[in-house]
Amino acid sequence: MATNAYPRTKRGIARREQILRAAEATIGEQGFSAASIADITRQAKTALGTFYIYFSSKEDVFRELVLEMGQLTRGVVTEAVTDAPNRLDAERAGLKAFLRFVAARPSLYRIVEEARFIDSEAYKAYFTSFAKAYAVQLSEAAAAGELRPGDAEVRAWALMGIAKTLGERYVLWDDTSDIDHIVDEAFAMIRDGLAP
């Protein structure tokens, strides 16, 4: 989080959000190393000094974007699975919501991928916090008889790996993919495993 205080006025909140969105677009398109604070403020249509009112560095705004992606992703997936009648239906709905979110915010997703090299602690925290909550849900579903018994933590990481890789291949690398088809194929494998 920024070392500066969070803004208290509507104008300050809007300006900070404007800088965050500009950072998302600029870093997401150019990459962390190539993007400068001047590029970000130019995209935000604000003065360079204004950036430092809200963020102490480019690393600071980058870290905030990684944390934001984690919060937004969890929110989108949680909302998508809330009304699912069982865990398998929740898995399908969650995967679809995740891929649609990546399609809607590809720059933010690229930032998370780049965090592995720029801010490995934020990257690790992003996935670890998601996996922890996911494992609890899988464990509860197994206890309720909705899934066969198994190691919920390993399952959480495996399912996250599937979603992450599908997001890279079929959304970031090819933005013309049929997400419904991808979800159907991946879900069939998740539901039935690889056994004939």
C-alpha positions in Angstrom: 0.0 0.0 0.0 1.1 3.6 -0.6 3.1 5.3 2.2 0.9 8.3 1.7 -2.6 8.6 3.3 -5.6 7.3 1.4 -7.5 10.3 0.0 -10.6 11.5 1.9 -12.3 13.6 -0.7 -14.3 12.5 -3.7 -11.9 14.3 -5.9 -8.9 12.7 -4.3 -10.4 9.2 -4.5 -11.3 9.8 -8.2 -7.8 11.1 -9.0 -6.1 8.1 -7.3 -8.4 5.7 -9.2 -7.5 7.6 -12.4 -3.8 7.0 -11.8 -4.4 3.3 -10.9 -6.3 2.7 -14.1 -3.6 4.5 -16.1 -1.0 2.4 -14.4 -3.0 -0.7 -15.2 -3.2 0.2 -18.9 0.4 1.4 -19.2 2.2 -1.3 -17.3 -0.1 -4.0 -18.7 0.7 -2.9 -22.2 4.4 -1.9 -21.9 5.5 -4.1 -19.0 6.9 -2.9 -15.7 10.4 -2.1 -16.8 9.4 -0.2 -19.9 6.6 1.8 -18.3 7.6 5.0 -16.5 5.8 7.1 -14.0 5.8 9.8 -16.7 4.0 7.4 -19.0 1.5 6.6 -16.3 0.7 10.2 -15.5 0.5 11.1 -19.2 -2.1 8.3 -19.6 -3.9 9.6 -16.5 -3.7 13.2 -17.9 -2.3 14.4 -14.6 0.9 16.1 -13.4 3.9 14.0 -12.5 3.9 15.3 -8.9 0.3 14.2 -8.5 1.4 10.6 -8.7 3.5 11.0 -5.6 0.6 12.3 -3.6 -1.0 8.9 -3.8 1.9 6.5 -4.4 5.5 6.5 -3.3 7.0 4.7 -6.3 6.2 2.7 -9.5 6.7 -0.5 -7.3 4.0 0.8 -4.9 1.4 1.3 -7.6 2.3 -2.1 -9.2 1.9 -3.9 -5.8 -1.5 -2.2 -5.4 -2.6 -3.5 -8.8 -1.6 -7.0 -7.9 -3.6 -6.8 -4.7 -6.5 -5.3 -6.5 -6.5 -8.2 -9.0 -6.7 -10.6 -6.2 -9.6 -8.9 -4.5 -11.5 -8.4 -7.8 -10.9 -12.0 -8.9 -12.1 -13.4 -5.6 -15.2 -11.1 -5.8 -16.0 -12.1 -9.3 -15.6 -15.8 -8.7 -17.5 -15.7 -5.4 -20.4 -14.0 -7.0 -20.4 -16.5 -9.8 -20.5 -19.5 -7.6 -22.8 -18.3 -4.9 -26.0 -19.8 -6.3 -24.4 -23.0 -7.7 -26.4 -26.0 -6.4 -23.2 -28.0 -5.8 -19.4 -27.8 -5.9 -19.0 -29.2 -9.5 -21.4 -26.6 -10.8 -19.5 -24.0 -8.8 -16.3 -25.1 -10.4 -17.7 -24.6 -13.9 -19.2 -21.3 -13.0 -16.0 -20.1 -11.3 -13.8 -21.0 -14.3 -16.1 -19.3 -16.7 -16.3 -16.1 -14.5 -12.5 -16.1 -14.2 -11.8 -16.4 -17.9 -14.4 -13.7 -18.7 -12.8 -11.4 -16.1 -9.3 -12.0 -17.6 -10.9 -11.1 -21.0 -12.3 -7.9 -19.6 -9.1 -6.9 -17.8 -6.2 -8.4 -19.7 -3.8 -5.6 -18.6 -4.4 -6.3 -14.9 -3.9 -10.0 -15.5 -0.6 -9.4 -17.3 0.5 -7.4 -14.3 -0.1 -10.3 -12.0 1.9 -12.6 -14.3 4.8 -10.1 -14.3 4.7 -9.8 -10.5 6.5 -13.2 -10.4 9.6 -11.3 -11.4 8.9 -7.8 -10.1 7.3 -8.4 -6.7 7.5 -12.1 -5.9 6.0 -11.6 -2.4 2.9 -10.0 -3.9 2.7 -12.7 -6.5 3.0 -15.5 -3.9 0.4 -13.7 -1.6 -2.0 -13.4 -4.5 -2.1 -17.1 -5.2 -1.6 -18.3 -1.6 -4.5 -16.4 -0.2 -6.7 -17.6 -3.1 -5.6 -21.2 -2.6 -6.3 -21.1 1.1 -9.9 -20.1 0.7 -10.4 -22.4 -2.3 -9.0 -25.4 -0.3 -11.5 -24.7 2.5 -14.4 -24.8 0.0 -13.2 -28.0 -1.6 -12.7 -29.7 1.7 -16.3 -28.7 2.8 -17.6 -30.0 -0.5 -15.8 -33.3 0.0 -17.2 -33.6 3.6 -20.7 -33.0 2.2 -20.2 -35.8 -0.4 -20.2 -33.4 -3.4 -16.6 -34.5 -4.2 -14.7 -37.6 -3.6 -12.2 -37.4 -0.7 -8.8 -36.0 -1.5 -6.2 -33.5 -0.6 -8.0 -30.1 -0.8 -4.8 -28.0 -0.9 -3.4 -30.0 -3.9 -6.7 -29.8 -5.6 -7.0 -26.1 -5.1 -3.5 -25.5 -6.6 -4.2 -27.9 -9.5 -7.5 -26.2 -10.4 -5.9 -22.8 -10.1 -3.2 -23.9 -12.4 -5.7 -25.0 -15.0 -7.5 -21.7 -14.9 -4.3 -19.7 -14.9 -2.9 -21.5 -18.0 -6.2 -21.4 -19.9 -6.4 -17.6 -19.2 -2.9 -17.1 -20.6 -3.4 -19.3 -23.7 -7.0 -18.6 -24.7 -7.5 -15.1 -23.4 -4.1 -13.2 -23.3 -2.5 -14.9 -26.3 -5.7 -15.3 -28.4 -8.5 -12.8 -27.6 -10.8 -14.4 -30.2 -11.3 -17.7 -28.3 -14.7 -19.1 -27.6 -14.7 -19.1 -23.8 -17.8 -21.2 -23.5 -16.1 -24.0 -25.5 -13.0 -23.8 -23.5 -14.9 -24.0 -20.2 -16.9 -26.9 -21.5 -13.8 -28.8 -22.5 -11.8 -28.0 -19.3 -14.8 -28.7 -17.1 -15.4 -32.1 -18.7 -11.8 -33.0 -17.7 -12.2 -31.5 -14.2 -15.5 -33.4 -13.7 -14.5 -36.7 -15.1 -10.7 -36.7 -14.7 -8.6 -38.2 -17.4 -9.8 -41.8 -17.1 -11.7 -43.2 -20.0 
